[in-house]
Amino acid sequence: MRYAVLSIMLCFVFVSCATTELKPVTTKGFLFEDDELRLWLRSEEEQKVINESGLIYKDEELEAYLNEIVQKLQPLEVFEHIPFKINIIRNPYLNAFSFPNGPIYVHTGMLARMNNEAQLATLLAHEMTHCTHRHVIKEFRDLKNKTAFLATLQVALGGLGAYGDIATLLGAVGTMAAVTGYSRELEEEADVEGLKSMVKAGYDPEESPKLFEYLKEELEEDKKRKEPFIFGSHPRLQERIESYQNLLKTKYRGQKGGSKNSDIFLKKIHMVILDNARLDLKTGRFKIAQKGIEKYLAIKPDDAKAYCILGEVFRQRGEEGDTEKAKENYKKAISIDSTYPYPYKGIGLIHYKQGEIFLAKESLEQYLSLLPQAFDRAYIEGYIKQCNEGGTQ
């Protein structure tokens, strides 16, 4: 498949095309050209693979909310040419990317790190500018960049298997948008025009660099952490921060006010925060998972599931003091909802490990009583059997 993708890319390299200036879709007199329309067809094929992969995060209310924000960022006539639509991908890594024909994909990992609507609008407006200013076809037409891109693409497509999920499904256009990114000049244009759009929509420009600052701090806290995507790249994040800060110091100097809409934003995305924390836990990113759950609990302080997941973070991490923290969170979950089965399993396994056989047996039996069809029933029954026999074998 990799060679097929590269062959398609080479076709774009050698097909003659550029005869006119590529005007933004936001201006009068623009025309889509033949090679650009072929690129749209290729993009539709790639999107079909992603949309049918099972990785799309389904939440109709959240999708409607995100698409309402998108509609604030460009005039209606632009949507007649580029039908923007937000899709959420179930993936804990930091990314968002757009296809030239309008679909924008945002990872749950990216959404979970945001704190307000203004930060979200900054990201979406940036991605929308890649579309309205026709950055994909510009990048493909740049022969100097194209040679480098083909080499980068070959390496990227050959080395993404370890990340699984969305990275392995990306085609040529998606890989450029999500992994290799655009030239620095085009990314800066997306910053400039995107910030103009979000300010015009009434959002606070001071929020524009903050999301990228959060992401940079997060990557710096875990220097061993590697992410394949464009917004998981430390140098790229630094470029975004510097670009937005420069715009705030110059073009938007002294401009105050604008909406943040923090409360409504956090209300709409709270389940994404918790679900993404589960994904971070699954990948062994315990510190990030802990932060996510604590952020969720600040919004929903009486959620037994969240305390149970936090207990799992501590139990699985197993650092000094974590066992007691895990037990505390399992007990908190049980105190909130005594019918929720999973904290009984977690605390039961801790009791067993600590040699507290009676307490382990009691907790594990309660787990199976509340969840008779548990997928790990045989596994838990093995522990109960060992408890009945007096301990470990």
VENVEN-V724808 format. One record per pair of residues at least 24 apart in sequence whose C-alpha atoms are under 7 Angstrom apart, sorted by sequence separation. I is the first residue (numbers start at 1). J is the second residue. D is the distance in whole Angstrom. If there is no record, write none. Layout:
i->I j->J d->D
i->I j->J d->D
This chain:
i->212 j->237 d->6
i->307 j->332 d->7
i->308 j->333 d->6
i->342 j->367 d->7
i->270 j->296 d->6
i->307 j->333 d->5
i->341 j->367 d->5
i->361 j->387 d->6
i->286 j->313 d->6
i->212 j->240 d->7
i->213 j->241 d->7
i->305 j->333 d->7
i->98 j->127 d->6
i->102 j->131 d->7
i->212 j->241 d->6
i->304 j->333 d->4
i->341 j->370 d->6
i->97 j->127 d->6
i->101 j->131 d->7
i->304 j->334 d->7
i->341 j->371 d->6
i->357 j->387 d->6
i->57 j->88 d->5
i->100 j->131 d->5
i->286 j->317 d->7
i->339 j->370 d->7
i->56 j->88 d->6
i->57 j->89 d->5
i->209 j->241 d->5
i->281 j->313 d->6
i->304 j->336 d->6
i->56 j->89 d->5
i->57 j->90 d->5
i->304 j->337 d->6
i->55 j->89 d->6
i->56 j->90 d->6
i->100 j->134 d->7
i->302 j->336 d->7
i->312 j->346 d->7
i->357 j->391 d->6
i->55 j->90 d->5
i->209 j->244 d->6
i->308 j->343 d->5
i->100 j->136 d->6
i->208 j->244 d->7
i->209 j->245 d->7
i->139 j->182 d->7
i->179 j->228 d->6
i->181 j->230 d->6
i->179 j->229 d->4
i->180 j->230 d->6
i->135 j->186 d->7
i->178 j->229 d->6
i->179 j->230 d->5
i->26 j->78 d->6
i->69 j->121 d->7
i->73 j->125 d->6
i->178 j->230 d->6
i->191 j->243 d->7
i->25 j->78 d->7
i->191 j->244 d->7
i->204 j->257 d->6
i->70 j->124 d->7
i->204 j->258 d->4
i->188 j->243 d->7
i->203 j->258 d->4
i->204 j->259 d->5
i->43 j->99 d->6
i->202 j->258 d->5
i->203 j->259 d->5
i->204 j->260 d->6
i->202 j->259 d->6
i->203 j->260 d->6
i->40 j->100 d->7
i->130 j->190 d->6
i->40 j->101 d->6
i->129 j->190 d->5
i->126 j->190 d->5
i->129 j->193 d->6
i->126 j->191 d->6
i->129 j->194 d->6
i->126 j->194 d->5
i->125 j->194 d->4
i->125 j->195 d->7
i->122 j->194 d->7
i->125 j->197 d->6
i->122 j->195 d->6
i->125 j->198 d->6
i->99 j->174 d->7
i->122 j->198 d->6
i->121 j->198 d->6
i->98 j->177 d->6
i->97 j->177 d->6
i->97 j->178 d->5
i->96 j->178 d->7
i->118 j->203 d->5
i->118 j->204 d->6
i->122 j->208 d->6
i->119 j->207 d->6
i->118 j->207 d->6
i->119 j->208 d->6
i->119 j->211 d->6
i->114 j->211 d->6
i->36 j->137 d->6
i->26 j->132 d->6
i->25 j->132 d->5
i->24 j->132 d->6
i->25 j->133 d->6
i->24 j->133 d->4
i->24 j->134 d->7
i->50 j->169 d->7
i->49 j->169 d->7
i->74 j->197 d->7
i->46 j->170 d->7
i->73 j->197 d->5
i->46 j->171 d->6
i->73 j->198 d->6
i->13 j->140 d->7
i->13 j->141 d->7
i->73 j->201 d->6
i->72 j->201 d->6
i->43 j->173 d->6
i->93 j->227 d->7
i->95 j->229 d->6
i->94 j->229 d->7
i->95 j->230 d->7
i->95 j->231 d->5
i->94 j->231 d->6
i->95 j->232 d->7
i->94 j->232 d->5
i->118 j->259 d->7
i->118 j->260 d->5
i->117 j->260 d->6
i->116 j->260 d->6
i->117 j->261 d->5
i->116 j->261 d->6
i->117 j->262 d->6
i->116 j->262 d->4
i->115 j->262 d->6
i->117 j->265 d->6
i->116 j->265 d->5
i->116 j->266 d->7
i->115 j->266 d->7
i->2 j->157 d->7
i->112 j->272 d->6
i->112 j->273 d->5
i->108 j->272 d->6
i->112 j->276 d->7
i->5 j->171 d->7
i->5 j->172 d->6
i->109 j->276 d->6
i->108 j->276 d->6
i->92 j->276 d->6
i->92 j->279 d->6
i->92 j->280 d->6
i->62 j->268 d->6
i->62 j->269 d->7
